[in-house]
Amino acid sequence: MIFSTIDTIIRRSLLENSISIHWYAEYLFHATSCVRQLTTDTLQVINTINLPISADGSVDLPGDFVDDISLSIPSGGILIPMPKQNYINPLRIHDTTSGAFVAPNENQTTSDVNTVYGFPYSWSYYRNVDDYGGATGRRFGGTGGTKRGYSVIKSQRRIQLTDSFDGGSVVLQYISDGQSIDNATQVDTLAYDTIQRYIDWASSPSKGKDRSLEGMAYYNQKRLLKARLNPLTVTDIKNILRNAYTATIKT
């Protein structure tokens, strides 16, 4: 991957538009605004960080957090992803005796932990077995999965975990907002024309008008940028289609 600096893009834009260096600050402002917008859906800056879990089972969000990709538990050399759980209480309970915050889910029972066919791991299977002790199923309506997980609470700049998470750390993969952009920031060279068209649009009398010629030129370049950044190849698409077919009995 080849990178270009914001400074290079600005100077080239000034030369192409026959504008003096005195307009550098304005062009820098527009260029950084464009990169911040592109980081949300196109030039996504993905960071991975190890975060400690507090005593109340919450994790503080990084300052440049935009959206989460995954929250995982490190285990040796692998990451075990955790599911999102929207039922988690966003309010932290204050212990009037100790003065500390406690996890809002600490009173969960064994019925809330990992299950098999709708029953906890600790439940004894004493029925529906064959002569050799093998389970014969017939647990109709049972579900699997887990009720443990996490919920992102953006208003409080933190992540709340379910019970049993009151220490250790988790690995968060998230999209950064790119707020630390300056003229030395490096961006993918594929976004070169997109940033230039945004500068032209933002510095023109038609700024803010999406249907203007300058605005349409920017959005067309952004569309091309998304297409160029797409990692799918013809071979990948063929493989996806072929994997969707399975052998079956012919009648």
N, C-alpha and C positions, 0 to 999 in steps of 0.2 A: 504494500500500500504506500502511495506517495502522498506527502503532506505539503500544504502551502500555508504560509503565515498570513494572518490578517493584514499585516503591513504590506506584503507583496501585492495582495489583491487591491488594497486601497490605492497604492501608487500607480498600478496599471490602470485602474479606473479613472484616476485623475488625468493620466496621459491620454487615454482614449477619448475622454470628454473635453480635452484641451482646457483643463481647469488648473489653476495654480495650486501650489502646495499649501496656500493659506486656507484651503477648504479641507485640509487633512482631518481636523478634529471632527467636523460634521460627518465626513465619510466614515470615520472610525466609529462614531456613535451609531450610524445606520448599520454598519457591518456587524458590530457586536450584537445589535438588536436582532438581526437576521439569524445569527448563529444561535442565539438563545431560543428563537422560535423553532429552528430546525432540530435542536436537541430534544424537543418534546415528542416528535413523531418521525423524524427522518434520520438526522445525524445523532442518533441516540448514544449518549455517553453513558456506558454501563460500568458502574463501580461495584467492587466486591469488598466487603469490610466485615471484620470480626467484632461483634459488639457484646459487651457483658450484660447479663441478666440481673436486674436489681432484686432486692428482697421481696418486692411485691409482684414479681413475675412480669415486669415490663422492661422494655428496651427503648432507649432514647433514639430518635431518628437523627440521621446526619443533617447538617445544616443545608446541604444542597439537594435534599431528597425531593423527588417529583412523584415517582410511582415505584411500587415494589415489583420485582420480577419473581423472587422466591426468597423464602426464609427457611434455612436448613439447620439441622443439628450436625455438627462435625463429629464423625465417628471414624477414627483412624485416618485413612486416606480418602474417605468418601464423605459425601454430604447427603443426609437423609432429609428430603424436603418435607415441610409441614403444610397441611391444608389450611385454607382460610375458614374461619368460623364466625359468621355474622351475629351469632347469638351472644357473644362475649359482652359482658357489662363494661361500658367504657368508664364507669365511675369507680374510683379507688376508695376503699373503705378505710376510714381513719380509726385506729385503735386508741381509744381514750385513755387506756391504762399505760401503754408503752409509748404512745405518741407517734408510732410508726404506721406506715401504710401497709395494708395486707391485701393479698390477692382476692378479688371478688368471687373467685370460683373455688376457694379452698375447701368448701364444705361438700364437694361432690362425692358421691358414693361410688362403690365398685361398679355400679351399673353404667357409669359414665365413661369407663375406660375402654380399651380396645376389645372388640368382640369378634366372635366367630359364630356365624348363623344367628346373630342377635343375642348371643349369650357371652358373658365375660370368660376370659381364659380360665379363671379359677373355678368355673362351674363344672361339676362332675357329670360326665355323660354316663348315666346308668341305665338308659333305656334306648330303644330303637337301635339295637346292635344285633349282629348275626351270631351264629354259634361259635364263631372264632373271635368274637369281641370287636369286630369291625363295625364302624358306624354305618347305618343304612340310610341316613338322611332323614327325610320327612319332617324337616324343621320348616314348614311352609310359612312364608312371610318374614322369615328372618333376614336381617341385613348384616352387612359387614362394615369394614372401615373403622374409623375412629372419631370420637368427639373432641379429641384434643387438637389444638391448632393455635392460630393467632388471628388477631384483627388489627388493622392499621387505623389508628385514631389520629388523623392529621391535625385536628383542631387542638390537640394536646401535644403534638410533635412526639408521639411515642407509639410503640407497638405493645399491645397487651396480649400475654400468653395465658393459656388455661392453667389449671392446677399442676402441681409437681414441677413447675419451672421457677425455682426461687434461687438460682445460682448458676454458675457456669457461663457459657457464652453461646451465641448463635451466629451464623454467617448470613448476612443480608446482601442480596444482589438487587441493585436498584438503578433507576435512571436518574442521572444528575441534571440539574437545571442549567449548568454552564454559567453560573453567575460570576465566575472568576475570569472572564474573558478579557483579554487586552490585545494590543497590536502584535504581541509575540505569540499569541495562541495559534496552534497548528490545527488545521482542519483538512479533511479529505479533499484532495485536488478535484475530485469529481464534483464538489460543490462550488467550484470557482465561478462558473457562469451564473449559478443561482444567486450567489451573494452579490455579484455585480449587478444583476437585474433588480435585486431588492434595493440596492443603493440608488440606482437610477429612478426607481419608483418613489422611494421615500424622499428624495431630494427634488422631485418634480412638482409642478403645481397640482398634479392629480393624485398626490399622496392620500392614502386612505380610501381611494375609490377602486374597488376591486375590479370593476368592469372597464377601467381605463386601459389604454394600450400598454402603458408601463406595468400596470397591475397584472394584466393577462400575460405579459411577457414573463413576469416573475413566476406566476403560478404554472406556466408551461415548463419553465426550467425546473421548478420544484418537482413536477410530475416526472420529468425525464430523470432527475436525480434519484427519485425513489426506484424507478425502473433499473437504473444502473447499479444501485446498491443491492438489489434483490439477488440473493446468492443462488437462486434456483437455476438450474441448467436444463436443457432438453432431456439429458439423461436422467436427471432427478425426477422430472415430471413423468417420463415413461415408467420409471421404477415405481412411483406412487400409484399410477394407474394399474400396473401389473400386480402390485401387492393387494389391490382391492378385489382381485378375482381369486376364488378358491375352487378347488375341485369338488364336485358333488355327484350324487348318483343320478344317472340318466334314466328317465322313464320312457 
